[in-house]
Amino acid sequence: MIATLTGVAFFSGFLIFFVVQATEGGIRQNRIDQLRGAVFEVLPEATSSQGFAVENGTFRPIDIDDPTPGLRKIYAGYDDSGALVGVAIEAAAQGYQDVIRGIYGYDPFTERVVGFSVLESSETPGLGDRIAHDPSFLENFFETEESPDTVSLALDDEGDALEQPLSLVDRDEKTEPWEVEGISGATVSCLAVVRMLNQSAQEVVPLIHTHLDQLQKGTL
């Protein structure tokens, strides 16, 4: 009986290992494809992109599929003429259920957010998960004819911090360019989005402006 149980355990362990190895490559490729698509979603005018790692107050060119754990990444987007149209920035913050991973587009010339997409979320279906698809919430980040002015991430006079961090307000109560209109019943998830943008922007946006000439060339 012991030998039988040992054999079953060994076979089960081998089967699990085999399945993980067989599917890991496909899962990783799906995440890369999702990320690549999200970059162009949050930078609607971009037709090509270049990845950069945020390291020691500067940027290092990387491939979009760089697997280095814990690497902070941004993606410069360019139009058909090679002109910089914006920067996609990965960010994360604790939501209601778990950590929410997102990516947003930033236009350094207007100092505004130009797009937002959820990369990973376990928020409650029908409530918190609405941050990914609710049109009224996404109007905070995507230009429309009805709402041409998206939220501002303008820097202060010194250029080393946000002039005014984003804050969450109720729907139809927005009066300032740094305010984000939330979703009724999904306050915690909306606050997580505001936090992730504030935290990442405070670190990355000043660097973008410092290295703007290099980002415009596509290499550092």
Biotite code that builds the C-alpha atoms (Angstrom):
import biotite.structure as struc

atoms = struc.array([
    struc.Atom([0.000, 0.000, 0.000], chain_id="A", res_id=1, res_name="MET", atom_name="CA", element="C"),
    struc.Atom([2.837, 2.402, 0.887], chain_id="A", res_id=2, res_name="ILE", atom_name="CA", element="C"),
    struc.Atom([4.548, 1.641, -2.403], chain_id="A", res_id=3, res_name="ALA", atom_name="CA", element="C"),
    struc.Atom([1.305, 2.242, -4.295], chain_id="A", res_id=4, res_name="THR", atom_name="CA", element="C"),
    struc.Atom([0.680, 5.575, -2.556], chain_id="A", res_id=5, res_name="LEU", atom_name="CA", element="C"),
    struc.Atom([4.293, 6.616, -3.185], chain_id="A", res_id=6, res_name="THR", atom_name="CA", element="C"),
    struc.Atom([3.943, 5.761, -6.857], chain_id="A", res_id=7, res_name="GLY", atom_name="CA", element="C"),
    struc.Atom([0.666, 7.681, -7.177], chain_id="A", res_id=8, res_name="VAL", atom_name="CA", element="C"),
    struc.Atom([2.188, 10.714, -5.423], chain_id="A", res_id=9, res_name="ALA", atom_name="CA", element="C"),
    struc.Atom([5.260, 10.616, -7.656], chain_id="A", res_id=10, res_name="PHE", atom_name="CA", element="C"),
    struc.Atom([3.148, 10.291, -10.803], chain_id="A", res_id=11, res_name="PHE", atom_name="CA", element="C"),
    struc.Atom([0.831, 13.142, -9.696], chain_id="A", res_id=12, res_name="SER", atom_name="CA", element="C"),
    struc.Atom([3.799, 15.396, -8.986], chain_id="A", res_id=13, res_name="GLY", atom_name="CA", element="C"),
    struc.Atom([5.340, 14.608, -12.355], chain_id="A", res_id=14, res_name="PHE", atom_name="CA", element="C"),
    struc.Atom([2.012, 15.275, -14.097], chain_id="A", res_id=15, res_name="LEU", atom_name="CA", element="C"),
    struc.Atom([1.619, 18.663, -12.393], chain_id="A", res_id=16, res_name="ILE", atom_name="CA", element="C"),
    struc.Atom([5.194, 19.615, -13.301], chain_id="A", res_id=17, res_name="PHE", atom_name="CA", element="C"),
    struc.Atom([4.638, 18.564, -16.911], chain_id="A", res_id=18, res_name="PHE", atom_name="CA", element="C"),
    struc.Atom([1.386, 20.545, -17.211], chain_id="A", res_id=19, res_name="VAL", atom_name="CA", element="C"),
    struc.Atom([3.000, 23.672, -15.714], chain_id="A", res_id=20, res_name="VAL", atom_name="CA", element="C"),
    struc.Atom([5.950, 23.432, -18.082], chain_id="A", res_id=21, res_name="GLN", atom_name="CA", element="C"),
    struc.Atom([3.700, 22.806, -21.073], chain_id="A", res_id=22, res_name="ALA", atom_name="CA", element="C"),
    struc.Atom([1.423, 25.792, -20.384], chain_id="A", res_id=23, res_name="THR", atom_name="CA", element="C"),
    struc.Atom([3.883, 28.320, -18.918], chain_id="A", res_id=24, res_name="GLU", atom_name="CA", element="C"),
    struc.Atom([5.151, 29.482, -22.291], chain_id="A", res_id=25, res_name="GLY", atom_name="CA", element="C"),
    struc.Atom([1.646, 30.023, -23.650], chain_id="A", res_id=26, res_name="GLY", atom_name="CA", element="C"),
    struc.Atom([0.530, 31.918, -20.542], chain_id="A", res_id=27, res_name="ILE", atom_name="CA", element="C"),
    struc.Atom([3.583, 34.167, -20.689], chain_id="A", res_id=28, res_name="ARG", atom_name="CA", element="C"),
    struc.Atom([3.038, 34.865, -24.381], chain_id="A", res_id=29, res_name="GLN", atom_name="CA", element="C"),
    struc.Atom([-0.617, 35.719, -23.720], chain_id="A", res_id=30, res_name="ASN", atom_name="CA", element="C"),
    struc.Atom([0.459, 38.243, -21.067], chain_id="A", res_id=31, res_name="ARG", atom_name="CA", element="C"),
    struc.Atom([2.971, 39.798, -23.465], chain_id="A", res_id=32, res_name="ILE", atom_name="CA", element="C"),
    struc.Atom([0.300, 40.041, -26.177], chain_id="A", res_id=33, res_name="ASP", atom_name="CA", element="C"),
    struc.Atom([-2.122, 41.576, -23.663], chain_id="A", res_id=34, res_name="GLN", atom_name="CA", element="C"),
    struc.Atom([0.480, 44.134, -22.583], chain_id="A", res_id=35, res_name="LEU", atom_name="CA", element="C"),
    struc.Atom([1.415, 45.008, -26.163], chain_id="A", res_id=36, res_name="ARG", atom_name="CA", element="C"),
    struc.Atom([-2.247, 45.552, -27.017], chain_id="A", res_id=37, res_name="GLY", atom_name="CA", element="C"),
    struc.Atom([-2.789, 47.634, -23.869], chain_id="A", res_id=38, res_name="ALA", atom_name="CA", element="C"),
    struc.Atom([0.104, 49.960, -24.770], chain_id="A", res_id=39, res_name="VAL", atom_name="CA", element="C"),
    struc.Atom([-1.582, 50.894, -28.032], chain_id="A", res_id=40, res_name="PHE", atom_name="CA", element="C"),
    struc.Atom([-4.981, 51.065, -26.317], chain_id="A", res_id=41, res_name="GLU", atom_name="CA", element="C"),
    struc.Atom([-3.805, 53.722, -23.846], chain_id="A", res_id=42, res_name="VAL", atom_name="CA", element="C"),
    struc.Atom([-1.765, 55.540, -26.519], chain_id="A", res_id=43, res_name="LEU", atom_name="CA", element="C"),
    struc.Atom([-4.382, 55.746, -29.301], chain_id="A", res_id=44, res_name="PRO", atom_name="CA", element="C"),
    struc.Atom([-2.142, 57.740, -31.660], chain_id="A", res_id=45, res_name="GLU", atom_name="CA", element="C"),
    struc.Atom([0.840, 55.373, -31.413], chain_id="A", res_id=46, res_name="ALA", atom_name="CA", element="C"),
    struc.Atom([1.739, 52.879, -34.141], chain_id="A", res_id=47, res_name="THR", atom_name="CA", element="C"),
    struc.Atom([5.040, 51.651, -32.633], chain_id="A", res_id=48, res_name="SER", atom_name="CA", element="C"),
    struc.Atom([6.598, 51.514, -29.182], chain_id="A", res_id=49, res_name="SER", atom_name="CA", element="C"),
    struc.Atom([9.868, 51.097, -27.288], chain_id="A", res_id=50, res_name="GLN", atom_name="CA", element="C"),
    struc.Atom([10.114, 49.693, -23.763], chain_id="A", res_id=51, res_name="GLY", atom_name="CA", element="C"),
    struc.Atom([12.292, 51.198, -21.037], chain_id="A", res_id=52, res_name="PHE", atom_name="CA", element="C"),
    struc.Atom([13.173, 50.049, -17.522], chain_id="A", res_id=53, res_name="ALA", atom_name="CA", element="C"),
    struc.Atom([13.064, 52.708, -14.789], chain_id="A", res_id=54, res_name="VAL", atom_name="CA", element="C"),
    struc.Atom([16.368, 52.404, -12.947], chain_id="A", res_id=55, res_name="GLU", atom_name="CA", element="C"),
    struc.Atom([18.383, 54.783, -10.747], chain_id="A", res_id=56, res_name="ASN", atom_name="CA", element="C"),
    struc.Atom([16.637, 57.915, -11.934], chain_id="A", res_id=57, res_name="GLY", atom_name="CA", element="C"),
    struc.Atom([16.967, 57.126, -15.612], chain_id="A", res_id=58, res_name="THR", atom_name="CA", element="C"),
    struc.Atom([15.635, 54.792, -18.331], chain_id="A", res_id=59, res_name="PHE", atom_name="CA", element="C"),
    struc.Atom([17.229, 51.731, -19.921], chain_id="A", res_id=60, res_name="ARG", atom_name="CA", element="C"),
    struc.Atom([15.900, 50.359, -23.242], chain_id="A", res_id=61, res_name="PRO", atom_name="CA", element="C"),
    struc.Atom([14.396, 46.865, -22.896], chain_id="A", res_id=62, res_name="ILE", atom_name="CA", element="C"),
    struc.Atom([12.282, 44.443, -24.886], chain_id="A", res_id=63, res_name="ASP", atom_name="CA", element="C"),
    struc.Atom([8.583, 44.412, -24.037], chain_id="A", res_id=64, res_name="ILE", atom_name="CA", element="C"),
    struc.Atom([8.928, 40.770, -22.942], chain_id="A", res_id=65, res_name="ASP", atom_name="CA", element="C"),
    struc.Atom([11.843, 41.372, -20.529], chain_id="A", res_id=66, res_name="ASP", atom_name="CA", element="C"),
    struc.Atom([11.142, 38.840, -17.725], chain_id="A", res_id=67, res_name="PRO", atom_name="CA", element="C"),
    struc.Atom([13.213, 40.516, -14.982], chain_id="A", res_id=68, res_name="THR", atom_name="CA", element="C"),
    struc.Atom([11.187, 40.298, -11.717], chain_id="A", res_id=69, res_name="PRO", atom_name="CA", element="C"),
    struc.Atom([10.177, 43.598, -10.125], chain_id="A", res_id=70, res_name="GLY", atom_name="CA", element="C"),
    struc.Atom([11.281, 45.688, -13.096], chain_id="A", res_id=71, res_name="LEU", atom_name="CA", element="C"),
    struc.Atom([9.491, 49.048, -13.371], chain_id="A", res_id=72, res_name="ARG", atom_name="CA", element="C"),
    struc.Atom([8.600, 49.601, -17.026], chain_id="A", res_id=73, res_name="LYS", atom_name="CA", element="C"),
    struc.Atom([7.363, 52.344, -19.303], chain_id="A", res_id=74, res_name="ILE", atom_name="CA", element="C"),
    struc.Atom([6.667, 52.244, -23.040], chain_id="A", res_id=75, res_name="TYR", atom_name="CA", element="C"),
    struc.Atom([7.251, 55.237, -25.315], chain_id="A", res_id=76, res_name="ALA", atom_name="CA", element="C"),
    struc.Atom([4.761, 55.386, -28.201], chain_id="A", res_id=77, res_name="GLY", atom_name="CA", element="C"),
    struc.Atom([5.499, 56.841, -31.645], chain_id="A", res_id=78, res_name="TYR", atom_name="CA", element="C"),
    struc.Atom([3.386, 57.689, -34.685], chain_id="A", res_id=79, res_name="ASP", atom_name="CA", element="C"),
    struc.Atom([4.133, 56.729, -38.289], chain_id="A", res_id=80, res_name="ASP", atom_name="CA", element="C"),
    struc.Atom([6.629, 59.593, -38.611], chain_id="A", res_id=81, res_name="SER", atom_name="CA", element="C"),
    struc.Atom([8.541, 58.468, -35.517], chain_id="A", res_id=82, res_name="GLY", atom_name="CA", element="C"),
    struc.Atom([7.330, 61.354, -33.359], chain_id="A", res_id=83, res_name="ALA", atom_name="CA", element="C"),
    struc.Atom([6.714, 60.690, -29.662], chain_id="A", res_id=84, res_name="LEU", atom_name="CA", element="C"),
    struc.Atom([2.971, 60.780, -28.932], chain_id="A", res_id=85, res_name="VAL", atom_name="CA", element="C"),
    struc.Atom([2.986, 59.619, -25.311], chain_id="A", res_id=86, res_name="GLY", atom_name="CA", element="C"),
    struc.Atom([4.274, 57.207, -22.710], chain_id="A", res_id=87, res_name="VAL", atom_name="CA", element="C"),
    struc.Atom([2.462, 54.145, -21.332], chain_id="A", res_id=88, res_name="ALA", atom_name="CA", element="C"),
    struc.Atom([3.191, 53.538, -17.649], chain_id="A", res_id=89, res_name="ILE", atom_name="CA", element="C"),
    struc.Atom([2.532, 50.341, -15.700], chain_id="A", res_id=90, res_name="GLU", atom_name="CA", element="C"),
    struc.Atom([1.168, 50.782, -12.167], chain_id="A", res_id=91, res_name="ALA", atom_name="CA", element="C"),
    struc.Atom([-0.501, 48.797, -9.371], chain_id="A", res_id=92, res_name="ALA", atom_name="CA", element="C"),
    struc.Atom([-2.379, 49.372, -6.122], chain_id="A", res_id=93, res_name="ALA", atom_name="CA", element="C"),
    struc.Atom([-4.404, 47.393, -3.592], chain_id="A", res_id=94, res_name="GLN", atom_name="CA", element="C"),
    struc.Atom([-8.070, 47.145, -4.526], chain_id="A", res_id=95, res_name="GLY", atom_name="CA", element="C"),
    struc.Atom([-11.053, 45.705, -2.678], chain_id="A", res_id=96, res_name="TYR", atom_name="CA", element="C"),
    struc.Atom([-10.221, 42.040, -3.387], chain_id="A", res_id=97, res_name="GLN", atom_name="CA", element="C"),
    struc.Atom([-6.561, 42.060, -4.369], chain_id="A", res_id=98, res_name="ASP", atom_name="CA", element="C"),
    struc.Atom([-3.897, 44.125, -6.103], chain_id="A", res_id=99, res_name="VAL", atom_name="CA", element="C"),
    struc.Atom([-5.100, 45.783, -9.305], chain_id="A", res_id=100, res_name="ILE", atom_name="CA", element="C"),
    struc.Atom([-2.530, 46.073, -12.097], chain_id="A", res_id=101, res_name="ARG", atom_name="CA", element="C"),
    struc.Atom([-3.107, 48.712, -14.721], chain_id="A", res_id=102, res_name="GLY", atom_name="CA", element="C"),
    struc.Atom([-1.437, 50.771, -17.406], chain_id="A", res_id=103, res_name="ILE", atom_name="CA", element="C"),
    struc.Atom([-2.120, 54.363, -18.399], chain_id="A", res_id=104, res_name="TYR", atom_name="CA", element="C"),
    struc.Atom([-1.035, 56.654, -21.186], chain_id="A", res_id=105, res_name="GLY", atom_name="CA", element="C"),
    struc.Atom([0.580, 60.013, -20.438], chain_id="A", res_id=106, res_name="TYR", atom_name="CA", element="C"),
    struc.Atom([1.061, 62.848, -22.919], chain_id="A", res_id=107, res_name="ASP", atom_name="CA", element="C"),
    struc.Atom([4.087, 64.884, -21.755], chain_id="A", res_id=108, res_name="PRO", atom_name="CA", element="C"),
    struc.Atom([3.203, 67.763, -24.070], chain_id="A", res_id=109, res_name="PHE", atom_name="CA", element="C"),
    struc.Atom([-0.266, 68.368, -22.598], chain_id="A", res_id=110, res_name="THR", atom_name="CA", element="C"),
    struc.Atom([0.579, 66.779, -19.206], chain_id="A", res_id=111, res_name="GLU", atom_name="CA", element="C"),
    struc.Atom([-2.639, 64.787, -19.284], chain_id="A", res_id=112, res_name="ARG", atom_name="CA", element="C"),
    struc.Atom([-3.635, 61.135, -19.091], chain_id="A", res_id=113, res_name="VAL", atom_name="CA", element="C"),
    struc.Atom([-4.693, 59.889, -22.530], chain_id="A", res_id=114, res_name="VAL", atom_name="CA", element="C"),
    struc.Atom([-5.800, 56.333, -21.729], chain_id="A", res_id=115, res_name="GLY", atom_name="CA", element="C"),
    struc.Atom([-6.196, 53.685, -19.043], chain_id="A", res_id=116, res_name="PHE", atom_name="CA", element="C"),
    struc.Atom([-6.527, 49.899, -19.106], chain_id="A", res_id=117, res_name="SER", atom_name="CA", element="C"),
    struc.Atom([-6.753, 47.208, -16.420], chain_id="A", res_id=118, res_name="VAL", atom_name="CA", element="C"),
    struc.Atom([-4.163, 44.464, -16.897], chain_id="A", res_id=119, res_name="LEU", atom_name="CA", element="C"),
    struc.Atom([-5.135, 42.279, -13.932], chain_id="A", res_id=120, res_name="GLU", atom_name="CA", element="C"),
    struc.Atom([-7.955, 42.501, -11.407], chain_id="A", res_id=121, res_name="SER", atom_name="CA", element="C"),
    struc.Atom([-9.990, 40.303, -9.045], chain_id="A", res_id=122, res_name="SER", atom_name="CA", element="C"),
    struc.Atom([-12.535, 42.995, -8.178], chain_id="A", res_id=123, res_name="GLU", atom_name="CA", element="C"),
    struc.Atom([-16.195, 42.085, -7.593], chain_id="A", res_id=124, res_name="THR", atom_name="CA", element="C"),
    struc.Atom([-18.053, 41.384, -10.855], chain_id="A", res_id=125, res_name="PRO", atom_name="CA", element="C"),
    struc.Atom([-20.626, 44.065, -11.605], chain_id="A", res_id=126, res_name="GLY", atom_name="CA", element="C"),
    struc.Atom([-19.130, 46.470, -9.054], chain_id="A", res_id=127, res_name="LEU", atom_name="CA", element="C"),
    struc.Atom([-15.382, 46.955, -8.741], chain_id="A", res_id=128, res_name="GLY", atom_name="CA", element="C"),
    struc.Atom([-14.620, 45.377, -12.103], chain_id="A", res_id=129, res_name="ASP", atom_name="CA", element="C"),
    struc.Atom([-16.477, 48.261, -13.764], chain_id="A", res_id=130, res_name="ARG", atom_name="CA", element="C"),
    struc.Atom([-13.236, 50.276, -13.621], chain_id="A", res_id=131, res_name="ILE", atom_name="CA", element="C"),
    struc.Atom([-12.186, 48.303, -16.697], chain_id="A", res_id=132, res_name="ALA", atom_name="CA", element="C"),
    struc.Atom([-15.195, 49.006, -18.908], chain_id="A", res_id=133, res_name="HIS", atom_name="CA", element="C"),
    struc.Atom([-17.551, 51.637, -17.451], chain_id="A", res_id=134, res_name="ASP", atom_name="CA", element="C"),
    struc.Atom([-17.769, 54.383, -20.131], chain_id="A", res_id=135, res_name="PRO", atom_name="CA", element="C"),
    struc.Atom([-18.366, 57.209, -17.658], chain_id="A", res_id=136, res_name="SER", atom_name="CA", element="C"),
    struc.Atom([-15.316, 56.215, -15.609], chain_id="A", res_id=137, res_name="PHE", atom_name="CA", element="C"),
    struc.Atom([-13.073, 55.793, -18.654], chain_id="A", res_id=138, res_name="LEU", atom_name="CA", element="C"),
    struc.Atom([-14.051, 59.292, -19.821], chain_id="A", res_id=139, res_name="GLU", atom_name="CA", element="C"),
    struc.Atom([-11.671, 60.493, -17.111], chain_id="A", res_id=140, res_name="ASN", atom_name="CA", element="C"),
    struc.Atom([-8.794, 59.103, -19.159], chain_id="A", res_id=141, res_name="PHE", atom_name="CA", element="C"),
    struc.Atom([-9.870, 58.959, -22.834], chain_id="A", res_id=142, res_name="PHE", atom_name="CA", element="C"),
    struc.Atom([-10.704, 62.020, -24.891], chain_id="A", res_id=143, res_name="GLU", atom_name="CA", element="C"),
    struc.Atom([-14.212, 62.120, -26.345], chain_id="A", res_id=144, res_name="THR", atom_name="CA", element="C"),
    struc.Atom([-16.197, 64.820, -28.128], chain_id="A", res_id=145, res_name="GLU", atom_name="CA", element="C"),
    struc.Atom([-18.303, 65.230, -24.996], chain_id="A", res_id=146, res_name="GLU", atom_name="CA", element="C"),
    struc.Atom([-15.294, 65.159, -22.626], chain_id="A", res_id=147, res_name="SER", atom_name="CA", element="C"),
    struc.Atom([-12.188, 66.426, -24.453], chain_id="A", res_id=148, res_name="PRO", atom_name="CA", element="C"),
    struc.Atom([-10.272, 67.310, -21.274], chain_id="A", res_id=149, res_name="ASP", atom_name="CA", element="C"),
    struc.Atom([-8.886, 64.269, -19.464], chain_id="A", res_id=150, res_name="THR", atom_name="CA", element="C"),
    struc.Atom([-7.370, 64.339, -15.966], chain_id="A", res_id=151, res_name="VAL", atom_name="CA", element="C"),
    struc.Atom([-4.187, 66.352, -15.477], chain_id="A", res_id=152, res_name="SER", atom_name="CA", element="C"),
    struc.Atom([-0.816, 65.118, -14.214], chain_id="A", res_id=153, res_name="LEU", atom_name="CA", element="C"),
    struc.Atom([0.889, 68.504, -14.463], chain_id="A", res_id=154, res_name="ALA", atom_name="CA", element="C"),
    struc.Atom([4.176, 69.033, -12.618], chain_id="A", res_id=155, res_name="LEU", atom_name="CA", element="C"),
    struc.Atom([4.929, 71.823, -10.169], chain_id="A", res_id=156, res_name="ASP", atom_name="CA", element="C"),
    struc.Atom([7.228, 74.745, -11.015], chain_id="A", res_id=157, res_name="ASP", atom_name="CA", element="C"),
    struc.Atom([10.320, 72.800, -9.935], chain_id="A", res_id=158, res_name="GLU", atom_name="CA", element="C"),
    struc.Atom([9.337, 69.881, -12.182], chain_id="A", res_id=159, res_name="GLY", atom_name="CA", element="C"),
    struc.Atom([10.065, 67.240, -9.556], chain_id="A", res_id=160, res_name="ASP", atom_name="CA", element="C"),
    struc.Atom([6.543, 66.425, -8.293], chain_id="A", res_id=161, res_name="ALA", atom_name="CA", element="C"),
    struc.Atom([2.912, 66.635, -9.316], chain_id="A", res_id=162, res_name="LEU", atom_name="CA", element="C"),
    struc.Atom([1.437, 70.104, -8.989], chain_id="A", res_id=163, res_name="GLU", atom_name="CA", element="C"),
    struc.Atom([-1.704, 68.525, -7.569], chain_id="A", res_id=164, res_name="GLN", atom_name="CA", element="C"),
    struc.Atom([-2.215, 64.772, -6.943], chain_id="A", res_id=165, res_name="PRO", atom_name="CA", element="C"),
    struc.Atom([-5.351, 63.218, -8.395], chain_id="A", res_id=166, res_name="LEU", atom_name="CA", element="C"),
    struc.Atom([-8.370, 62.929, -6.111], chain_id="A", res_id=167, res_name="SER", atom_name="CA", element="C"),
    struc.Atom([-11.649, 61.024, -6.390], chain_id="A", res_id=168, res_name="LEU", atom_name="CA", element="C"),
    struc.Atom([-15.002, 62.829, -6.534], chain_id="A", res_id=169, res_name="VAL", atom_name="CA", element="C"),
    struc.Atom([-18.571, 61.717, -7.121], chain_id="A", res_id=170, res_name="ASP", atom_name="CA", element="C"),
    struc.Atom([-20.048, 61.644, -10.597], chain_id="A", res_id=171, res_name="ARG", atom_name="CA", element="C"),
    struc.Atom([-20.868, 65.131, -11.994], chain_id="A", res_id=172, res_name="ASP", atom_name="CA", element="C"),
    struc.Atom([-19.008, 66.845, -9.127], chain_id="A", res_id=173, res_name="GLU", atom_name="CA", element="C"),
    struc.Atom([-15.723, 67.381, -10.957], chain_id="A", res_id=174, res_name="LYS", atom_name="CA", element="C"),
    struc.Atom([-14.567, 71.008, -10.879], chain_id="A", res_id=175, res_name="THR", atom_name="CA", element="C"),
    struc.Atom([-10.767, 70.665, -11.165], chain_id="A", res_id=176, res_name="GLU", atom_name="CA", element="C"),
    struc.Atom([-8.559, 69.024, -13.842], chain_id="A", res_id=177, res_name="PRO", atom_name="CA", element="C"),
    struc.Atom([-6.932, 66.702, -11.301], chain_id="A", res_id=178, res_name="TRP", atom_name="CA", element="C"),
    struc.Atom([-10.243, 65.209, -10.102], chain_id="A", res_id=179, res_name="GLU", atom_name="CA", element="C"),
    struc.Atom([-11.401, 61.739, -11.165], chain_id="A", res_id=180, res_name="VAL", atom_name="CA", element="C"),
    struc.Atom([-15.133, 61.028, -11.248], chain_id="A", res_id=181, res_name="GLU", atom_name="CA", element="C"),
    struc.Atom([-15.820, 57.689, -9.577], chain_id="A", res_id=182, res_name="GLY", atom_name="CA", element="C"),
    struc.Atom([-18.388, 54.923, -9.949], chain_id="A", res_id=183, res_name="ILE", atom_name="CA", element="C"),
    struc.Atom([-21.210, 54.535, -7.439], chain_id="A", res_id=184, res_name="SER", atom_name="CA", element="C"),
    struc.Atom([-20.757, 51.261, -5.539], chain_id="A", res_id=185, res_name="GLY", atom_name="CA", element="C"),
    struc.Atom([-17.114, 50.860, -6.610], chain_id="A", res_id=186, res_name="ALA", atom_name="CA", element="C"),
    struc.Atom([-15.409, 53.517, -4.506], chain_id="A", res_id=187, res_name="THR", atom_name="CA", element="C"),
    struc.Atom([-12.591, 51.276, -3.226], chain_id="A", res_id=188, res_name="VAL", atom_name="CA", element="C"),
    struc.Atom([-11.664, 50.137, -6.740], chain_id="A", res_id=189, res_name="SER", atom_name="CA", element="C"),
    struc.Atom([-11.782, 53.700, -8.085], chain_id="A", res_id=190, res_name="CYS", atom_name="CA", element="C"),
    struc.Atom([-9.589, 54.879, -5.211], chain_id="A", res_id=191, res_name="LEU", atom_name="CA", element="C"),
    struc.Atom([-7.101, 52.130, -6.121], chain_id="A", res_id=192, res_name="ALA", atom_name="CA", element="C"),
    struc.Atom([-6.879, 53.520, -9.648], chain_id="A", res_id=193, res_name="VAL", atom_name="CA", element="C"),
    struc.Atom([-6.307, 57.030, -8.279], chain_id="A", res_id=194, res_name="VAL", atom_name="CA", element="C"),
    struc.Atom([-3.592, 55.736, -5.931], chain_id="A", res_id=195, res_name="ARG", atom_name="CA", element="C"),
    struc.Atom([-1.777, 53.782, -8.621], chain_id="A", res_id=196, res_name="MET", atom_name="CA", element="C"),
    struc.Atom([-1.705, 56.796, -10.931], chain_id="A", res_id=197, res_name="LEU", atom_name="CA", element="C"),
    struc.Atom([-0.540, 59.133, -8.176], chain_id="A", res_id=198, res_name="ASN", atom_name="CA", element="C"),
    struc.Atom([2.175, 56.815, -6.880], chain_id="A", res_id=199, res_name="GLN", atom_name="CA", element="C"),
    struc.Atom([3.624, 55.961, -10.274], chain_id="A", res_id=200, res_name="SER", atom_name="CA", element="C"),
    struc.Atom([3.280, 59.478, -11.693], chain_id="A", res_id=201, res_name="ALA", atom_name="CA", element="C"),
    struc.Atom([5.114, 61.043, -8.745], chain_id="A", res_id=202, res_name="GLN", atom_name="CA", element="C"),
    struc.Atom([8.091, 58.815, -9.541], chain_id="A", res_id=203, res_name="GLU", atom_name="CA", element="C"),
    struc.Atom([8.005, 58.495, -13.317], chain_id="A", res_id=204, res_name="VAL", atom_name="CA", element="C"),
    struc.Atom([6.516, 61.697, -14.774], chain_id="A", res_id=205, res_name="VAL", atom_name="CA", element="C"),
    struc.Atom([9.387, 63.963, -13.602], chain_id="A", res_id=206, res_name="PRO", atom_name="CA", element="C"),
    struc.Atom([11.844, 61.493, -15.170], chain_id="A", res_id=207, res_name="LEU", atom_name="CA", element="C"),
    struc.Atom([9.911, 61.555, -18.429], chain_id="A", res_id=208, res_name="ILE", atom_name="CA", element="C"),
    struc.Atom([10.331, 65.315, -18.638], chain_id="A", res_id=209, res_name="HIS", atom_name="CA", element="C"),
    struc.Atom([13.996, 65.121, -17.635], chain_id="A", res_id=210, res_name="THR", atom_name="CA", element="C"),
    struc.Atom([14.715, 62.600, -20.407], chain_id="A", res_id=211, res_name="HIS", atom_name="CA", element="C"),
    struc.Atom([12.158, 63.861, -22.925], chain_id="A", res_id=212, res_name="LEU", atom_name="CA", element="C"),
    struc.Atom([14.739, 64.578, -25.643], chain_id="A", res_id=213, res_name="ASP", atom_name="CA", element="C"),
    struc.Atom([16.063, 61.037, -25.414], chain_id="A", res_id=214, res_name="GLN", atom_name="CA", element="C"),
    struc.Atom([12.567, 59.511, -25.372], chain_id="A", res_id=215, res_name="LEU", atom_name="CA", element="C"),
    struc.Atom([11.738, 61.469, -28.511], chain_id="A", res_id=216, res_name="GLN", atom_name="CA", element="C"),
    struc.Atom([14.679, 59.783, -30.239], chain_id="A", res_id=217, res_name="LYS", atom_name="CA", element="C"),
    struc.Atom([13.554, 56.342, -29.087], chain_id="A", res_id=218, res_name="GLY", atom_name="CA", element="C"),
    struc.Atom([16.898, 55.389, -27.504], chain_id="A", res_id=219, res_name="THR", atom_name="CA", element="C"),
    struc.Atom([19.006, 56.404, -24.511], chain_id="A", res_id=220, res_name="LEU", atom_name="CA", element="C"),
])
